[in-house]
Amino acid sequence: MRKDAENGLVQRSLAAHSTIGLICCALLYLICVSGTALVLYEEWQRLEQPGAPEMATIAPASVQRAAQNVLQREEGSPTTTHLYVHLPVPSLPRTTVTTDTQAFHVDGDGAVVEPEENAWAEFLLALHYRLNLPATIGMTLVGAFGAMIVALSVSGILAHPRIFRDAFRLRARRWDEVATVDWHNRLAVWTLPFALAIALTGSVIGLFYVTAGGLAYAGYEGDSEAAIAPIFGDEPAENAAPAPVANLVPALEYMAREFPEVRPSYVILHDPGTVGQHVQIVGLHPQRLIFGEYYAFDANGRFHGTAGLADGEIGQQLAASVYNLHFGNFGGLPVKIAYILFGLALCIVVATGTFIWLNKRERQGSGAPLLRAGWWGLVVGVPAGLVTTLAVRLVIGNEVAFVPIYWATCLLVLVGFVSRELAQKRQN
């Protein structure tokens, strides 16, 4: 009886594993491929604009000049509600000033050099984050697929009781269905901790809009900013009366003096040019997974405290660690290389899973050659679309409609594989 129950669990788990995999295989593969490429997000930006000025550090006075120079380019008085100064860090040693409408690279003296032109990197980010869909719909969908990866991992383990015992049994030289199954199972085992970490953190990031919106509706009368304030801190009351642009120099000097172990990565000026303007500095903490801590200052550089992401409640620290853990933004190049290798393995696991199902159908006498050709087209077309759009960016320039080019490339490759299969059927 006990053995029958175990066999029943295995069969039900295998059926659930196959069903979930088939439902989400195409988009799941796209998310895995784009996520693997996105690990090199900063490197793609540097490839797109190799001539942008780079520096190891920038003086506080130069940051102030850079902010003022960019604000002067706003139409009339400053109209942007936020101004961001990306400070040079090892992964992206550039200073870039961004408003609600424009972004510019600046040199070490704070002079504007050229507009930021990293449209392909932003396209890749949007593809992975939200599948080029509207933010709420796309991120929710991607977050749901993260949950599906967890379900696939758990059901896959339950469906193969010997999966850990056979962790190093790889019959790769056979080049047949057995090798496909072995590659699928072995890579799934070897990447299991990575897959679970990526899936869980991806779910948290992707479902942020839904959870924050639900929390705001349930407990904060629809105020989303108030709902997330316990985690990321709240903002002072707005006062739109005109005022001179805030002085960023005292805040940066305070950080260097009082927190020498913390490396500022962003300066955020809220509501610039108003009485209610205030400053946040995002500081990187070495040997920590958190993306940073928020250090709050008023317009005159007086320190008002931190949000608590580095030393606050455990929930705050966990929330601040999700992003870096998901994208591998810690540990420098060795961690990025590891994430790329594990990401490629995860792509292979997803791709071979569908091939295993197709092979099973053929053994049962109900093969689907057109479906197999279509899957081959998608497996090849997804990365081909990324290569094509990147080539277009490098040859033509920044102002290119990457989204239609990408999806058209994927469709053309898929149609090509299906057409070849139809031609072979006609010949036979």
C-alpha positions as CSV (number, residue, x, y, z in Angstrom):
1,M,0.0,0.0,0.0
2,R,2.8,2.4,0.9
3,K,4.6,1.7,-2.4
4,D,1.3,2.3,-4.3
5,A,0.9,5.6,-2.5
6,E,4.4,6.6,-3.4
7,N,3.9,5.7,-7.0
8,G,0.7,7.6,-7.0
9,L,2.4,10.7,-5.7
10,V,5.1,10.4,-8.3
11,Q,2.6,10.1,-11.1
12,R,0.5,13.0,-9.9
13,S,3.7,15.1,-9.5
14,L,4.9,14.2,-13.0
15,A,1.5,15.1,-14.4
16,A,1.5,18.5,-12.6
17,H,5.1,19.1,-13.6
18,S,4.3,18.5,-17.3
19,T,1.1,20.5,-17.2
20,I,2.7,23.6,-15.6
21,G,5.7,23.4,-17.9
22,L,3.6,23.2,-21.0
23,I,1.4,26.1,-19.9
24,C,4.2,28.5,-19.3
25,C,7.2,27.1,-21.3
26,A,7.3,29.8,-24.0
27,L,7.2,32.9,-21.8
28,L,9.2,31.2,-19.1
29,Y,12.0,30.5,-21.7
30,L,11.8,34.2,-22.8
31,I,12.1,35.4,-19.2
32,C,15.1,33.1,-18.5
33,V,17.0,34.2,-21.7
34,S,16.3,37.9,-21.2
35,G,17.2,37.6,-17.5
36,T,20.5,35.9,-18.3
37,A,21.4,38.7,-20.7
38,L,20.3,41.4,-18.2
39,V,23.0,40.3,-15.7
40,L,25.3,42.4,-17.9
41,Y,23.0,45.5,-17.7
42,E,25.8,47.9,-16.9
43,E,28.2,46.4,-19.4
44,W,25.5,46.8,-22.1
45,Q,25.2,50.5,-21.3
46,R,29.0,50.9,-21.6
47,L,28.9,49.1,-24.9
48,E,26.2,51.3,-26.3
49,Q,28.1,54.5,-25.4
50,P,31.8,53.7,-25.2
51,G,32.8,57.3,-25.4
52,A,30.8,58.6,-22.4
53,P,33.1,60.1,-19.8
54,E,34.1,57.7,-17.0
55,M,35.7,58.4,-13.7
56,A,36.4,56.6,-10.4
57,T,34.9,59.4,-8.2
58,I,33.4,62.9,-8.6
59,A,33.7,65.8,-6.2
60,P,30.6,67.1,-4.4
61,A,31.0,70.5,-6.0
62,S,31.0,68.9,-9.4
63,V,27.8,67.0,-8.5
64,Q,26.2,70.3,-7.6
65,R,27.2,71.9,-10.9
66,A,26.0,68.8,-12.8
67,A,22.5,69.0,-11.2
68,Q,22.2,72.7,-11.9
69,N,23.4,72.4,-15.5
70,V,20.8,69.8,-16.3
71,L,18.0,71.7,-14.4
72,Q,18.8,74.7,-16.6
73,R,17.9,72.6,-19.6
74,E,14.4,72.1,-18.3
75,E,11.9,74.3,-20.0
76,G,11.3,77.5,-17.9
77,S,11.8,76.9,-14.2
78,P,12.5,73.4,-13.1
79,T,9.4,71.3,-13.8
80,T,10.7,67.8,-12.9
81,T,9.5,66.3,-9.7
82,H,12.7,64.3,-9.2
83,L,16.4,64.6,-10.2
84,Y,18.7,61.6,-10.0
85,V,22.5,61.8,-10.1
86,H,24.0,58.4,-10.7
87,L,27.4,58.5,-9.1
88,P,30.4,56.5,-10.4
89,V,30.6,53.0,-9.0
90,P,32.9,50.1,-10.1
91,S,30.2,48.4,-12.2
92,L,29.3,51.7,-14.0
93,P,32.0,54.4,-13.5
94,R,29.9,57.2,-15.0
95,T,28.1,60.2,-13.6
96,T,24.6,60.6,-15.2
97,V,22.0,63.1,-14.3
98,T,18.4,62.1,-15.0
99,T,15.1,64.1,-14.7
100,D,11.5,63.1,-15.5
101,T,12.2,64.0,-19.2
102,Q,15.9,63.8,-20.0
103,A,19.2,62.3,-19.0
104,F,22.8,63.4,-19.6
105,H,26.3,62.1,-19.0
106,V,28.5,64.7,-17.3
107,D,32.3,64.9,-17.0
108,G,34.3,65.1,-13.8
109,D,33.7,68.9,-13.5
110,G,29.9,68.5,-13.8
111,A,29.7,69.8,-17.4
112,V,27.1,68.2,-19.6
113,V,28.8,66.1,-22.3
114,E,26.1,64.2,-24.2
115,P,22.6,62.7,-23.7
116,E,22.4,59.2,-22.2
117,E,21.6,56.8,-25.0
118,N,21.1,53.3,-23.7
119,A,17.8,52.4,-25.4
120,W,18.8,48.8,-26.0
121,A,19.7,48.1,-22.4
122,E,16.4,49.7,-21.3
123,F,14.6,47.6,-23.9
124,L,16.2,44.5,-22.5
125,L,15.2,45.6,-19.0
126,A,11.6,46.1,-20.0
127,L,11.5,42.8,-21.8
128,H,12.6,40.9,-18.8
129,Y,10.7,43.0,-16.2
130,R,7.3,43.2,-18.0
131,L,7.6,41.5,-21.4
132,N,7.2,44.9,-23.0
133,L,3.7,45.1,-21.6
134,P,2.2,47.9,-19.4
135,A,4.0,47.8,-16.1
136,T,1.2,46.5,-13.8
137,I,0.1,43.8,-16.2
138,G,3.6,42.8,-17.3
139,M,5.3,42.7,-13.9
140,T,2.4,40.8,-12.4
141,L,2.6,38.2,-15.2
142,V,6.4,37.8,-14.7
143,G,6.0,37.5,-11.0
144,A,3.4,34.8,-11.5
145,F,5.9,32.9,-13.7
146,G,8.4,33.1,-10.9
147,A,5.9,31.3,-8.7
148,M,5.6,28.7,-11.5
149,I,9.3,28.1,-11.5
150,V,9.0,27.2,-7.8
151,A,6.1,24.9,-8.6
152,L,8.1,23.3,-11.4
153,S,11.1,22.7,-9.2
154,V,9.1,21.1,-6.4
155,S,7.0,19.0,-8.7
156,G,10.1,17.9,-10.6
157,I,11.8,16.7,-7.4
158,L,8.7,14.8,-6.3
159,A,8.3,13.3,-9.8
160,H,11.8,11.9,-9.8
161,P,12.6,10.2,-6.4
162,R,16.1,9.3,-7.6
163,I,17.0,12.8,-8.9
164,F,19.5,13.6,-6.2
165,R,21.0,10.1,-6.1
166,D,21.6,10.3,-9.8
167,A,22.9,13.9,-9.7
168,F,26.1,13.0,-11.6
169,R,24.7,10.4,-14.0
170,L,25.0,12.1,-17.3
171,R,24.9,10.1,-20.5
172,A,25.7,13.0,-22.8
173,R,27.5,11.1,-25.5
174,R,24.3,9.2,-26.6
175,W,22.8,12.3,-28.3
176,D,19.3,10.8,-28.0
177,E,16.2,11.1,-25.8
178,V,18.1,9.6,-22.8
179,A,20.7,12.3,-23.1
180,T,18.0,15.0,-23.3
181,V,16.4,13.7,-20.1
182,D,19.8,13.5,-18.4
183,W,20.7,17.0,-19.3
184,H,17.3,18.3,-18.1
185,N,17.4,16.4,-14.8
186,R,21.1,17.0,-14.0
187,L,21.1,20.7,-14.7
188,A,17.8,21.1,-12.8
189,V,19.5,19.5,-9.7
190,W,22.7,21.5,-10.0
191,T,20.9,24.8,-10.4
192,L,18.1,24.1,-7.9
193,P,19.2,26.6,-5.2
194,F,19.8,29.2,-7.9
195,A,16.5,28.6,-9.6
196,L,14.6,28.8,-6.3
197,A,16.4,32.0,-5.3
198,I,15.7,33.6,-8.6
199,A,12.1,32.4,-8.8
200,L,11.2,33.6,-5.3
201,T,12.9,37.0,-5.6
202,G,11.5,37.4,-9.1
203,S,8.0,36.7,-7.7
204,V,8.5,39.4,-5.0
205,I,9.7,42.0,-7.5
206,G,7.1,41.1,-10.1
207,L,4.1,41.0,-7.7
208,F,5.1,44.2,-6.0
209,Y,2.5,46.3,-7.8
210,V,-0.3,43.9,-6.8
211,T,0.8,43.4,-3.2
212,A,1.5,47.1,-2.6
213,G,-1.8,48.1,-4.3
214,G,-3.7,45.6,-2.2
215,L,-2.1,46.7,1.0
216,A,-2.8,50.4,0.2
217,Y,-6.4,49.6,-0.6
218,A,-6.9,47.5,2.6
219,G,-5.1,49.6,5.2
220,Y,-4.1,53.0,3.8
221,E,-7.2,54.2,2.0
222,G,-5.6,53.7,-1.4
223,D,-2.3,55.6,-0.6
224,S,0.4,53.4,-2.1
225,E,3.2,55.7,-0.8
226,A,2.0,55.4,2.8
227,A,1.7,51.6,2.3
228,I,5.4,51.2,1.5
229,A,6.7,53.9,3.8
230,P,7.3,51.4,6.7
231,I,9.9,49.7,4.4
232,F,11.4,52.5,2.3
233,G,10.7,55.5,4.5
234,D,8.2,58.3,4.0
235,E,8.7,61.7,2.4
236,P,8.2,65.2,3.9
237,A,5.1,67.2,3.1
238,E,5.2,68.9,-0.3
239,N,5.5,72.7,-0.7
240,A,5.6,73.8,-4.3
241,A,6.5,77.4,-3.6
242,P,9.6,78.4,-5.6
243,A,13.1,78.3,-3.9
244,P,16.7,78.1,-5.0
245,V,17.9,74.6,-5.9
246,A,19.1,72.6,-2.9
247,N,22.8,72.5,-2.0
248,L,24.0,68.9,-2.5
249,V,27.5,69.6,-1.3
250,P,27.0,69.5,2.5
251,A,25.1,66.3,2.2
252,L,27.8,64.5,0.3
253,E,30.5,66.0,2.6
254,Y,28.5,64.7,5.6
255,M,28.4,61.2,4.1
256,A,32.2,61.2,3.5
257,R,32.8,62.4,7.0
258,E,30.3,60.5,9.1
259,F,29.9,57.3,7.0
260,P,33.3,56.8,5.3
261,E,32.7,53.0,4.9
262,V,29.5,53.7,2.8
263,R,29.8,54.5,-0.9
264,P,27.2,56.9,-2.3
265,S,25.7,55.6,-5.5
266,Y,22.8,57.9,-6.1
267,V,21.8,61.4,-5.1
268,I,18.0,61.9,-5.4
269,L,16.6,65.5,-5.3
270,H,12.9,65.5,-4.7
271,D,10.8,68.4,-6.0
272,P,13.8,70.5,-7.0
273,G,13.5,74.3,-7.0
274,T,10.7,74.3,-4.4
275,V,10.5,75.0,-0.7
276,G,9.6,71.4,0.0
277,Q,12.6,69.9,-1.8
278,H,14.7,67.4,0.0
279,V,17.6,65.1,-0.7
280,Q,18.2,61.4,-0.4
281,I,21.5,59.7,-0.9
282,V,21.6,56.0,-1.6
283,G,24.6,54.5,0.1
284,L,26.2,51.1,-0.8
285,H,27.2,49.0,2.1
286,P,30.1,46.6,1.5
287,Q,29.6,42.9,2.3
288,R,25.8,43.4,2.3
289,L,23.1,42.1,-0.1
290,I,20.9,45.3,0.3
291,F,20.8,47.5,-2.7
292,G,21.6,50.4,-0.4
293,E,20.4,52.6,2.4
294,Y,18.5,55.8,2.1
295,Y,20.2,58.8,3.9
296,A,17.8,61.7,4.2
297,F,18.9,65.4,4.2
298,D,17.0,68.7,3.9
299,A,17.7,71.3,1.2
300,N,20.6,72.8,3.3
301,G,22.4,69.4,3.9
302,R,21.2,68.8,7.4
303,F,21.0,65.0,8.1
304,H,17.6,63.7,9.1
305,G,18.3,60.0,9.5
306,T,18.0,56.7,7.5
307,A,15.2,54.6,6.3
308,G,16.5,51.5,8.1
309,L,17.2,49.2,5.2
310,A,20.6,48.4,6.6
311,D,19.8,48.1,10.3
312,G,16.0,48.3,10.6
313,E,13.5,45.5,11.0
314,I,14.4,42.2,9.5
315,G,11.6,42.6,6.9
316,Q,13.1,45.9,5.7
317,Q,16.5,44.3,5.3
318,L,15.1,41.4,3.4
319,A,13.1,43.6,1.1
320,A,16.2,45.7,0.3
321,S,18.1,42.5,-0.5
322,V,15.7,41.0,-3.1
323,Y,16.9,43.1,-6.1
324,N,20.6,42.3,-5.8
325,L,20.0,38.7,-5.1
326,H,17.8,38.3,-8.2
327,F,20.2,40.1,-10.6
328,G,23.6,39.1,-9.1
329,N,24.6,42.7,-8.3
330,F,27.0,41.7,-5.6
331,G,30.5,40.3,-5.5
332,G,31.6,41.9,-8.8
333,L,32.4,40.1,-12.1
334,P,32.8,36.5,-10.6
335,V,29.2,36.6,-9.3
336,K,28.0,37.9,-12.6
337,I,29.8,35.1,-14.5
338,A,28.2,32.5,-12.1
339,Y,24.8,34.0,-12.7
340,I,25.2,33.9,-16.4
341,L,26.3,30.2,-16.3
342,F,23.4,29.3,-14.0
343,G,21.0,31.3,-16.1
344,L,22.1,29.5,-19.3
345,A,21.6,26.2,-17.5
346,L,18.1,27.3,-16.5
347,C,17.4,28.2,-20.1
348,I,18.5,24.6,-21.2
349,V,16.3,23.1,-18.5
350,V,13.2,24.9,-19.7
351,A,14.0,24.2,-23.4
352,T,14.7,20.5,-22.9
353,G,11.6,20.1,-20.7
354,T,9.3,20.7,-23.8
355,F,11.5,18.4,-26.0
356,I,11.1,15.6,-23.4
357,W,7.3,16.0,-23.6
358,L,7.4,16.0,-27.4
359,N,9.6,12.9,-27.4
360,K,7.1,11.2,-25.1
361,R,4.3,12.0,-27.5
362,E,6.2,10.4,-30.3
363,R,6.8,7.2,-28.3
364,Q,3.1,7.0,-27.7
365,G,2.4,7.3,-31.5
366,S,1.1,10.9,-31.5
367,G,4.1,12.9,-32.6
368,A,3.7,16.6,-33.4
369,P,6.4,17.5,-35.9
370,L,5.0,21.0,-36.5
371,L,4.8,21.7,-32.8
372,R,8.4,20.5,-32.4
373,A,9.5,22.7,-35.3
374,G,7.7,25.6,-33.7
375,W,9.4,25.0,-30.4
376,W,12.8,24.9,-32.1
377,G,11.9,28.2,-33.8
378,L,11.2,29.8,-30.4
379,V,14.3,28.3,-28.8
380,V,16.4,29.8,-31.5
381,G,14.3,32.9,-32.1
382,V,14.3,34.4,-28.6
383,P,18.1,34.8,-28.5
384,A,18.2,35.6,-32.2
385,G,15.9,38.5,-31.5
386,L,18.2,39.9,-28.9
387,V,21.2,39.6,-31.2
388,T,19.4,41.3,-34.0
389,T,18.2,44.2,-31.9
390,L,21.6,44.7,-30.5
391,A,23.2,44.7,-33.9
392,V,20.6,47.2,-35.1
393,R,21.4,49.4,-32.1
394,L,25.2,49.3,-32.8
395,V,24.8,49.9,-36.6
396,I,21.9,52.3,-36.8
397,G,21.8,54.1,-33.4
398,N,19.7,54.7,-30.3
399,E,16.4,55.9,-31.9
400,V,15.2,52.5,-33.1
401,A,11.9,50.7,-32.5
402,F,13.4,47.7,-30.7
403,V,10.1,46.1,-29.6
404,P,8.6,45.4,-33.1
405,I,12.1,44.4,-34.5
406,Y,12.5,41.9,-31.7
407,W,9.1,40.3,-32.0
408,A,9.3,40.3,-35.8
409,T,12.6,38.5,-35.6
410,C,11.2,35.8,-33.2
411,L,8.2,35.3,-35.5
412,L,10.3,35.1,-38.6
413,V,12.6,32.4,-37.1
414,L,9.6,30.4,-35.8
415,V,7.9,30.6,-39.2
416,G,11.1,29.6,-40.9
417,F,11.4,26.4,-38.8
418,V,7.7,25.5,-39.3
419,S,8.0,26.2,-43.1
420,R,11.0,23.9,-43.4
421,E,9.1,21.1,-41.6
422,L,6.1,21.6,-44.0
423,A,8.4,21.5,-47.0
424,Q,10.0,18.2,-45.8
425,K,6.5,16.7,-45.3
426,R,5.6,17.6,-48.8
427,Q,8.7,16.0,-50.2
428,N,8.0,12.8,-48.3
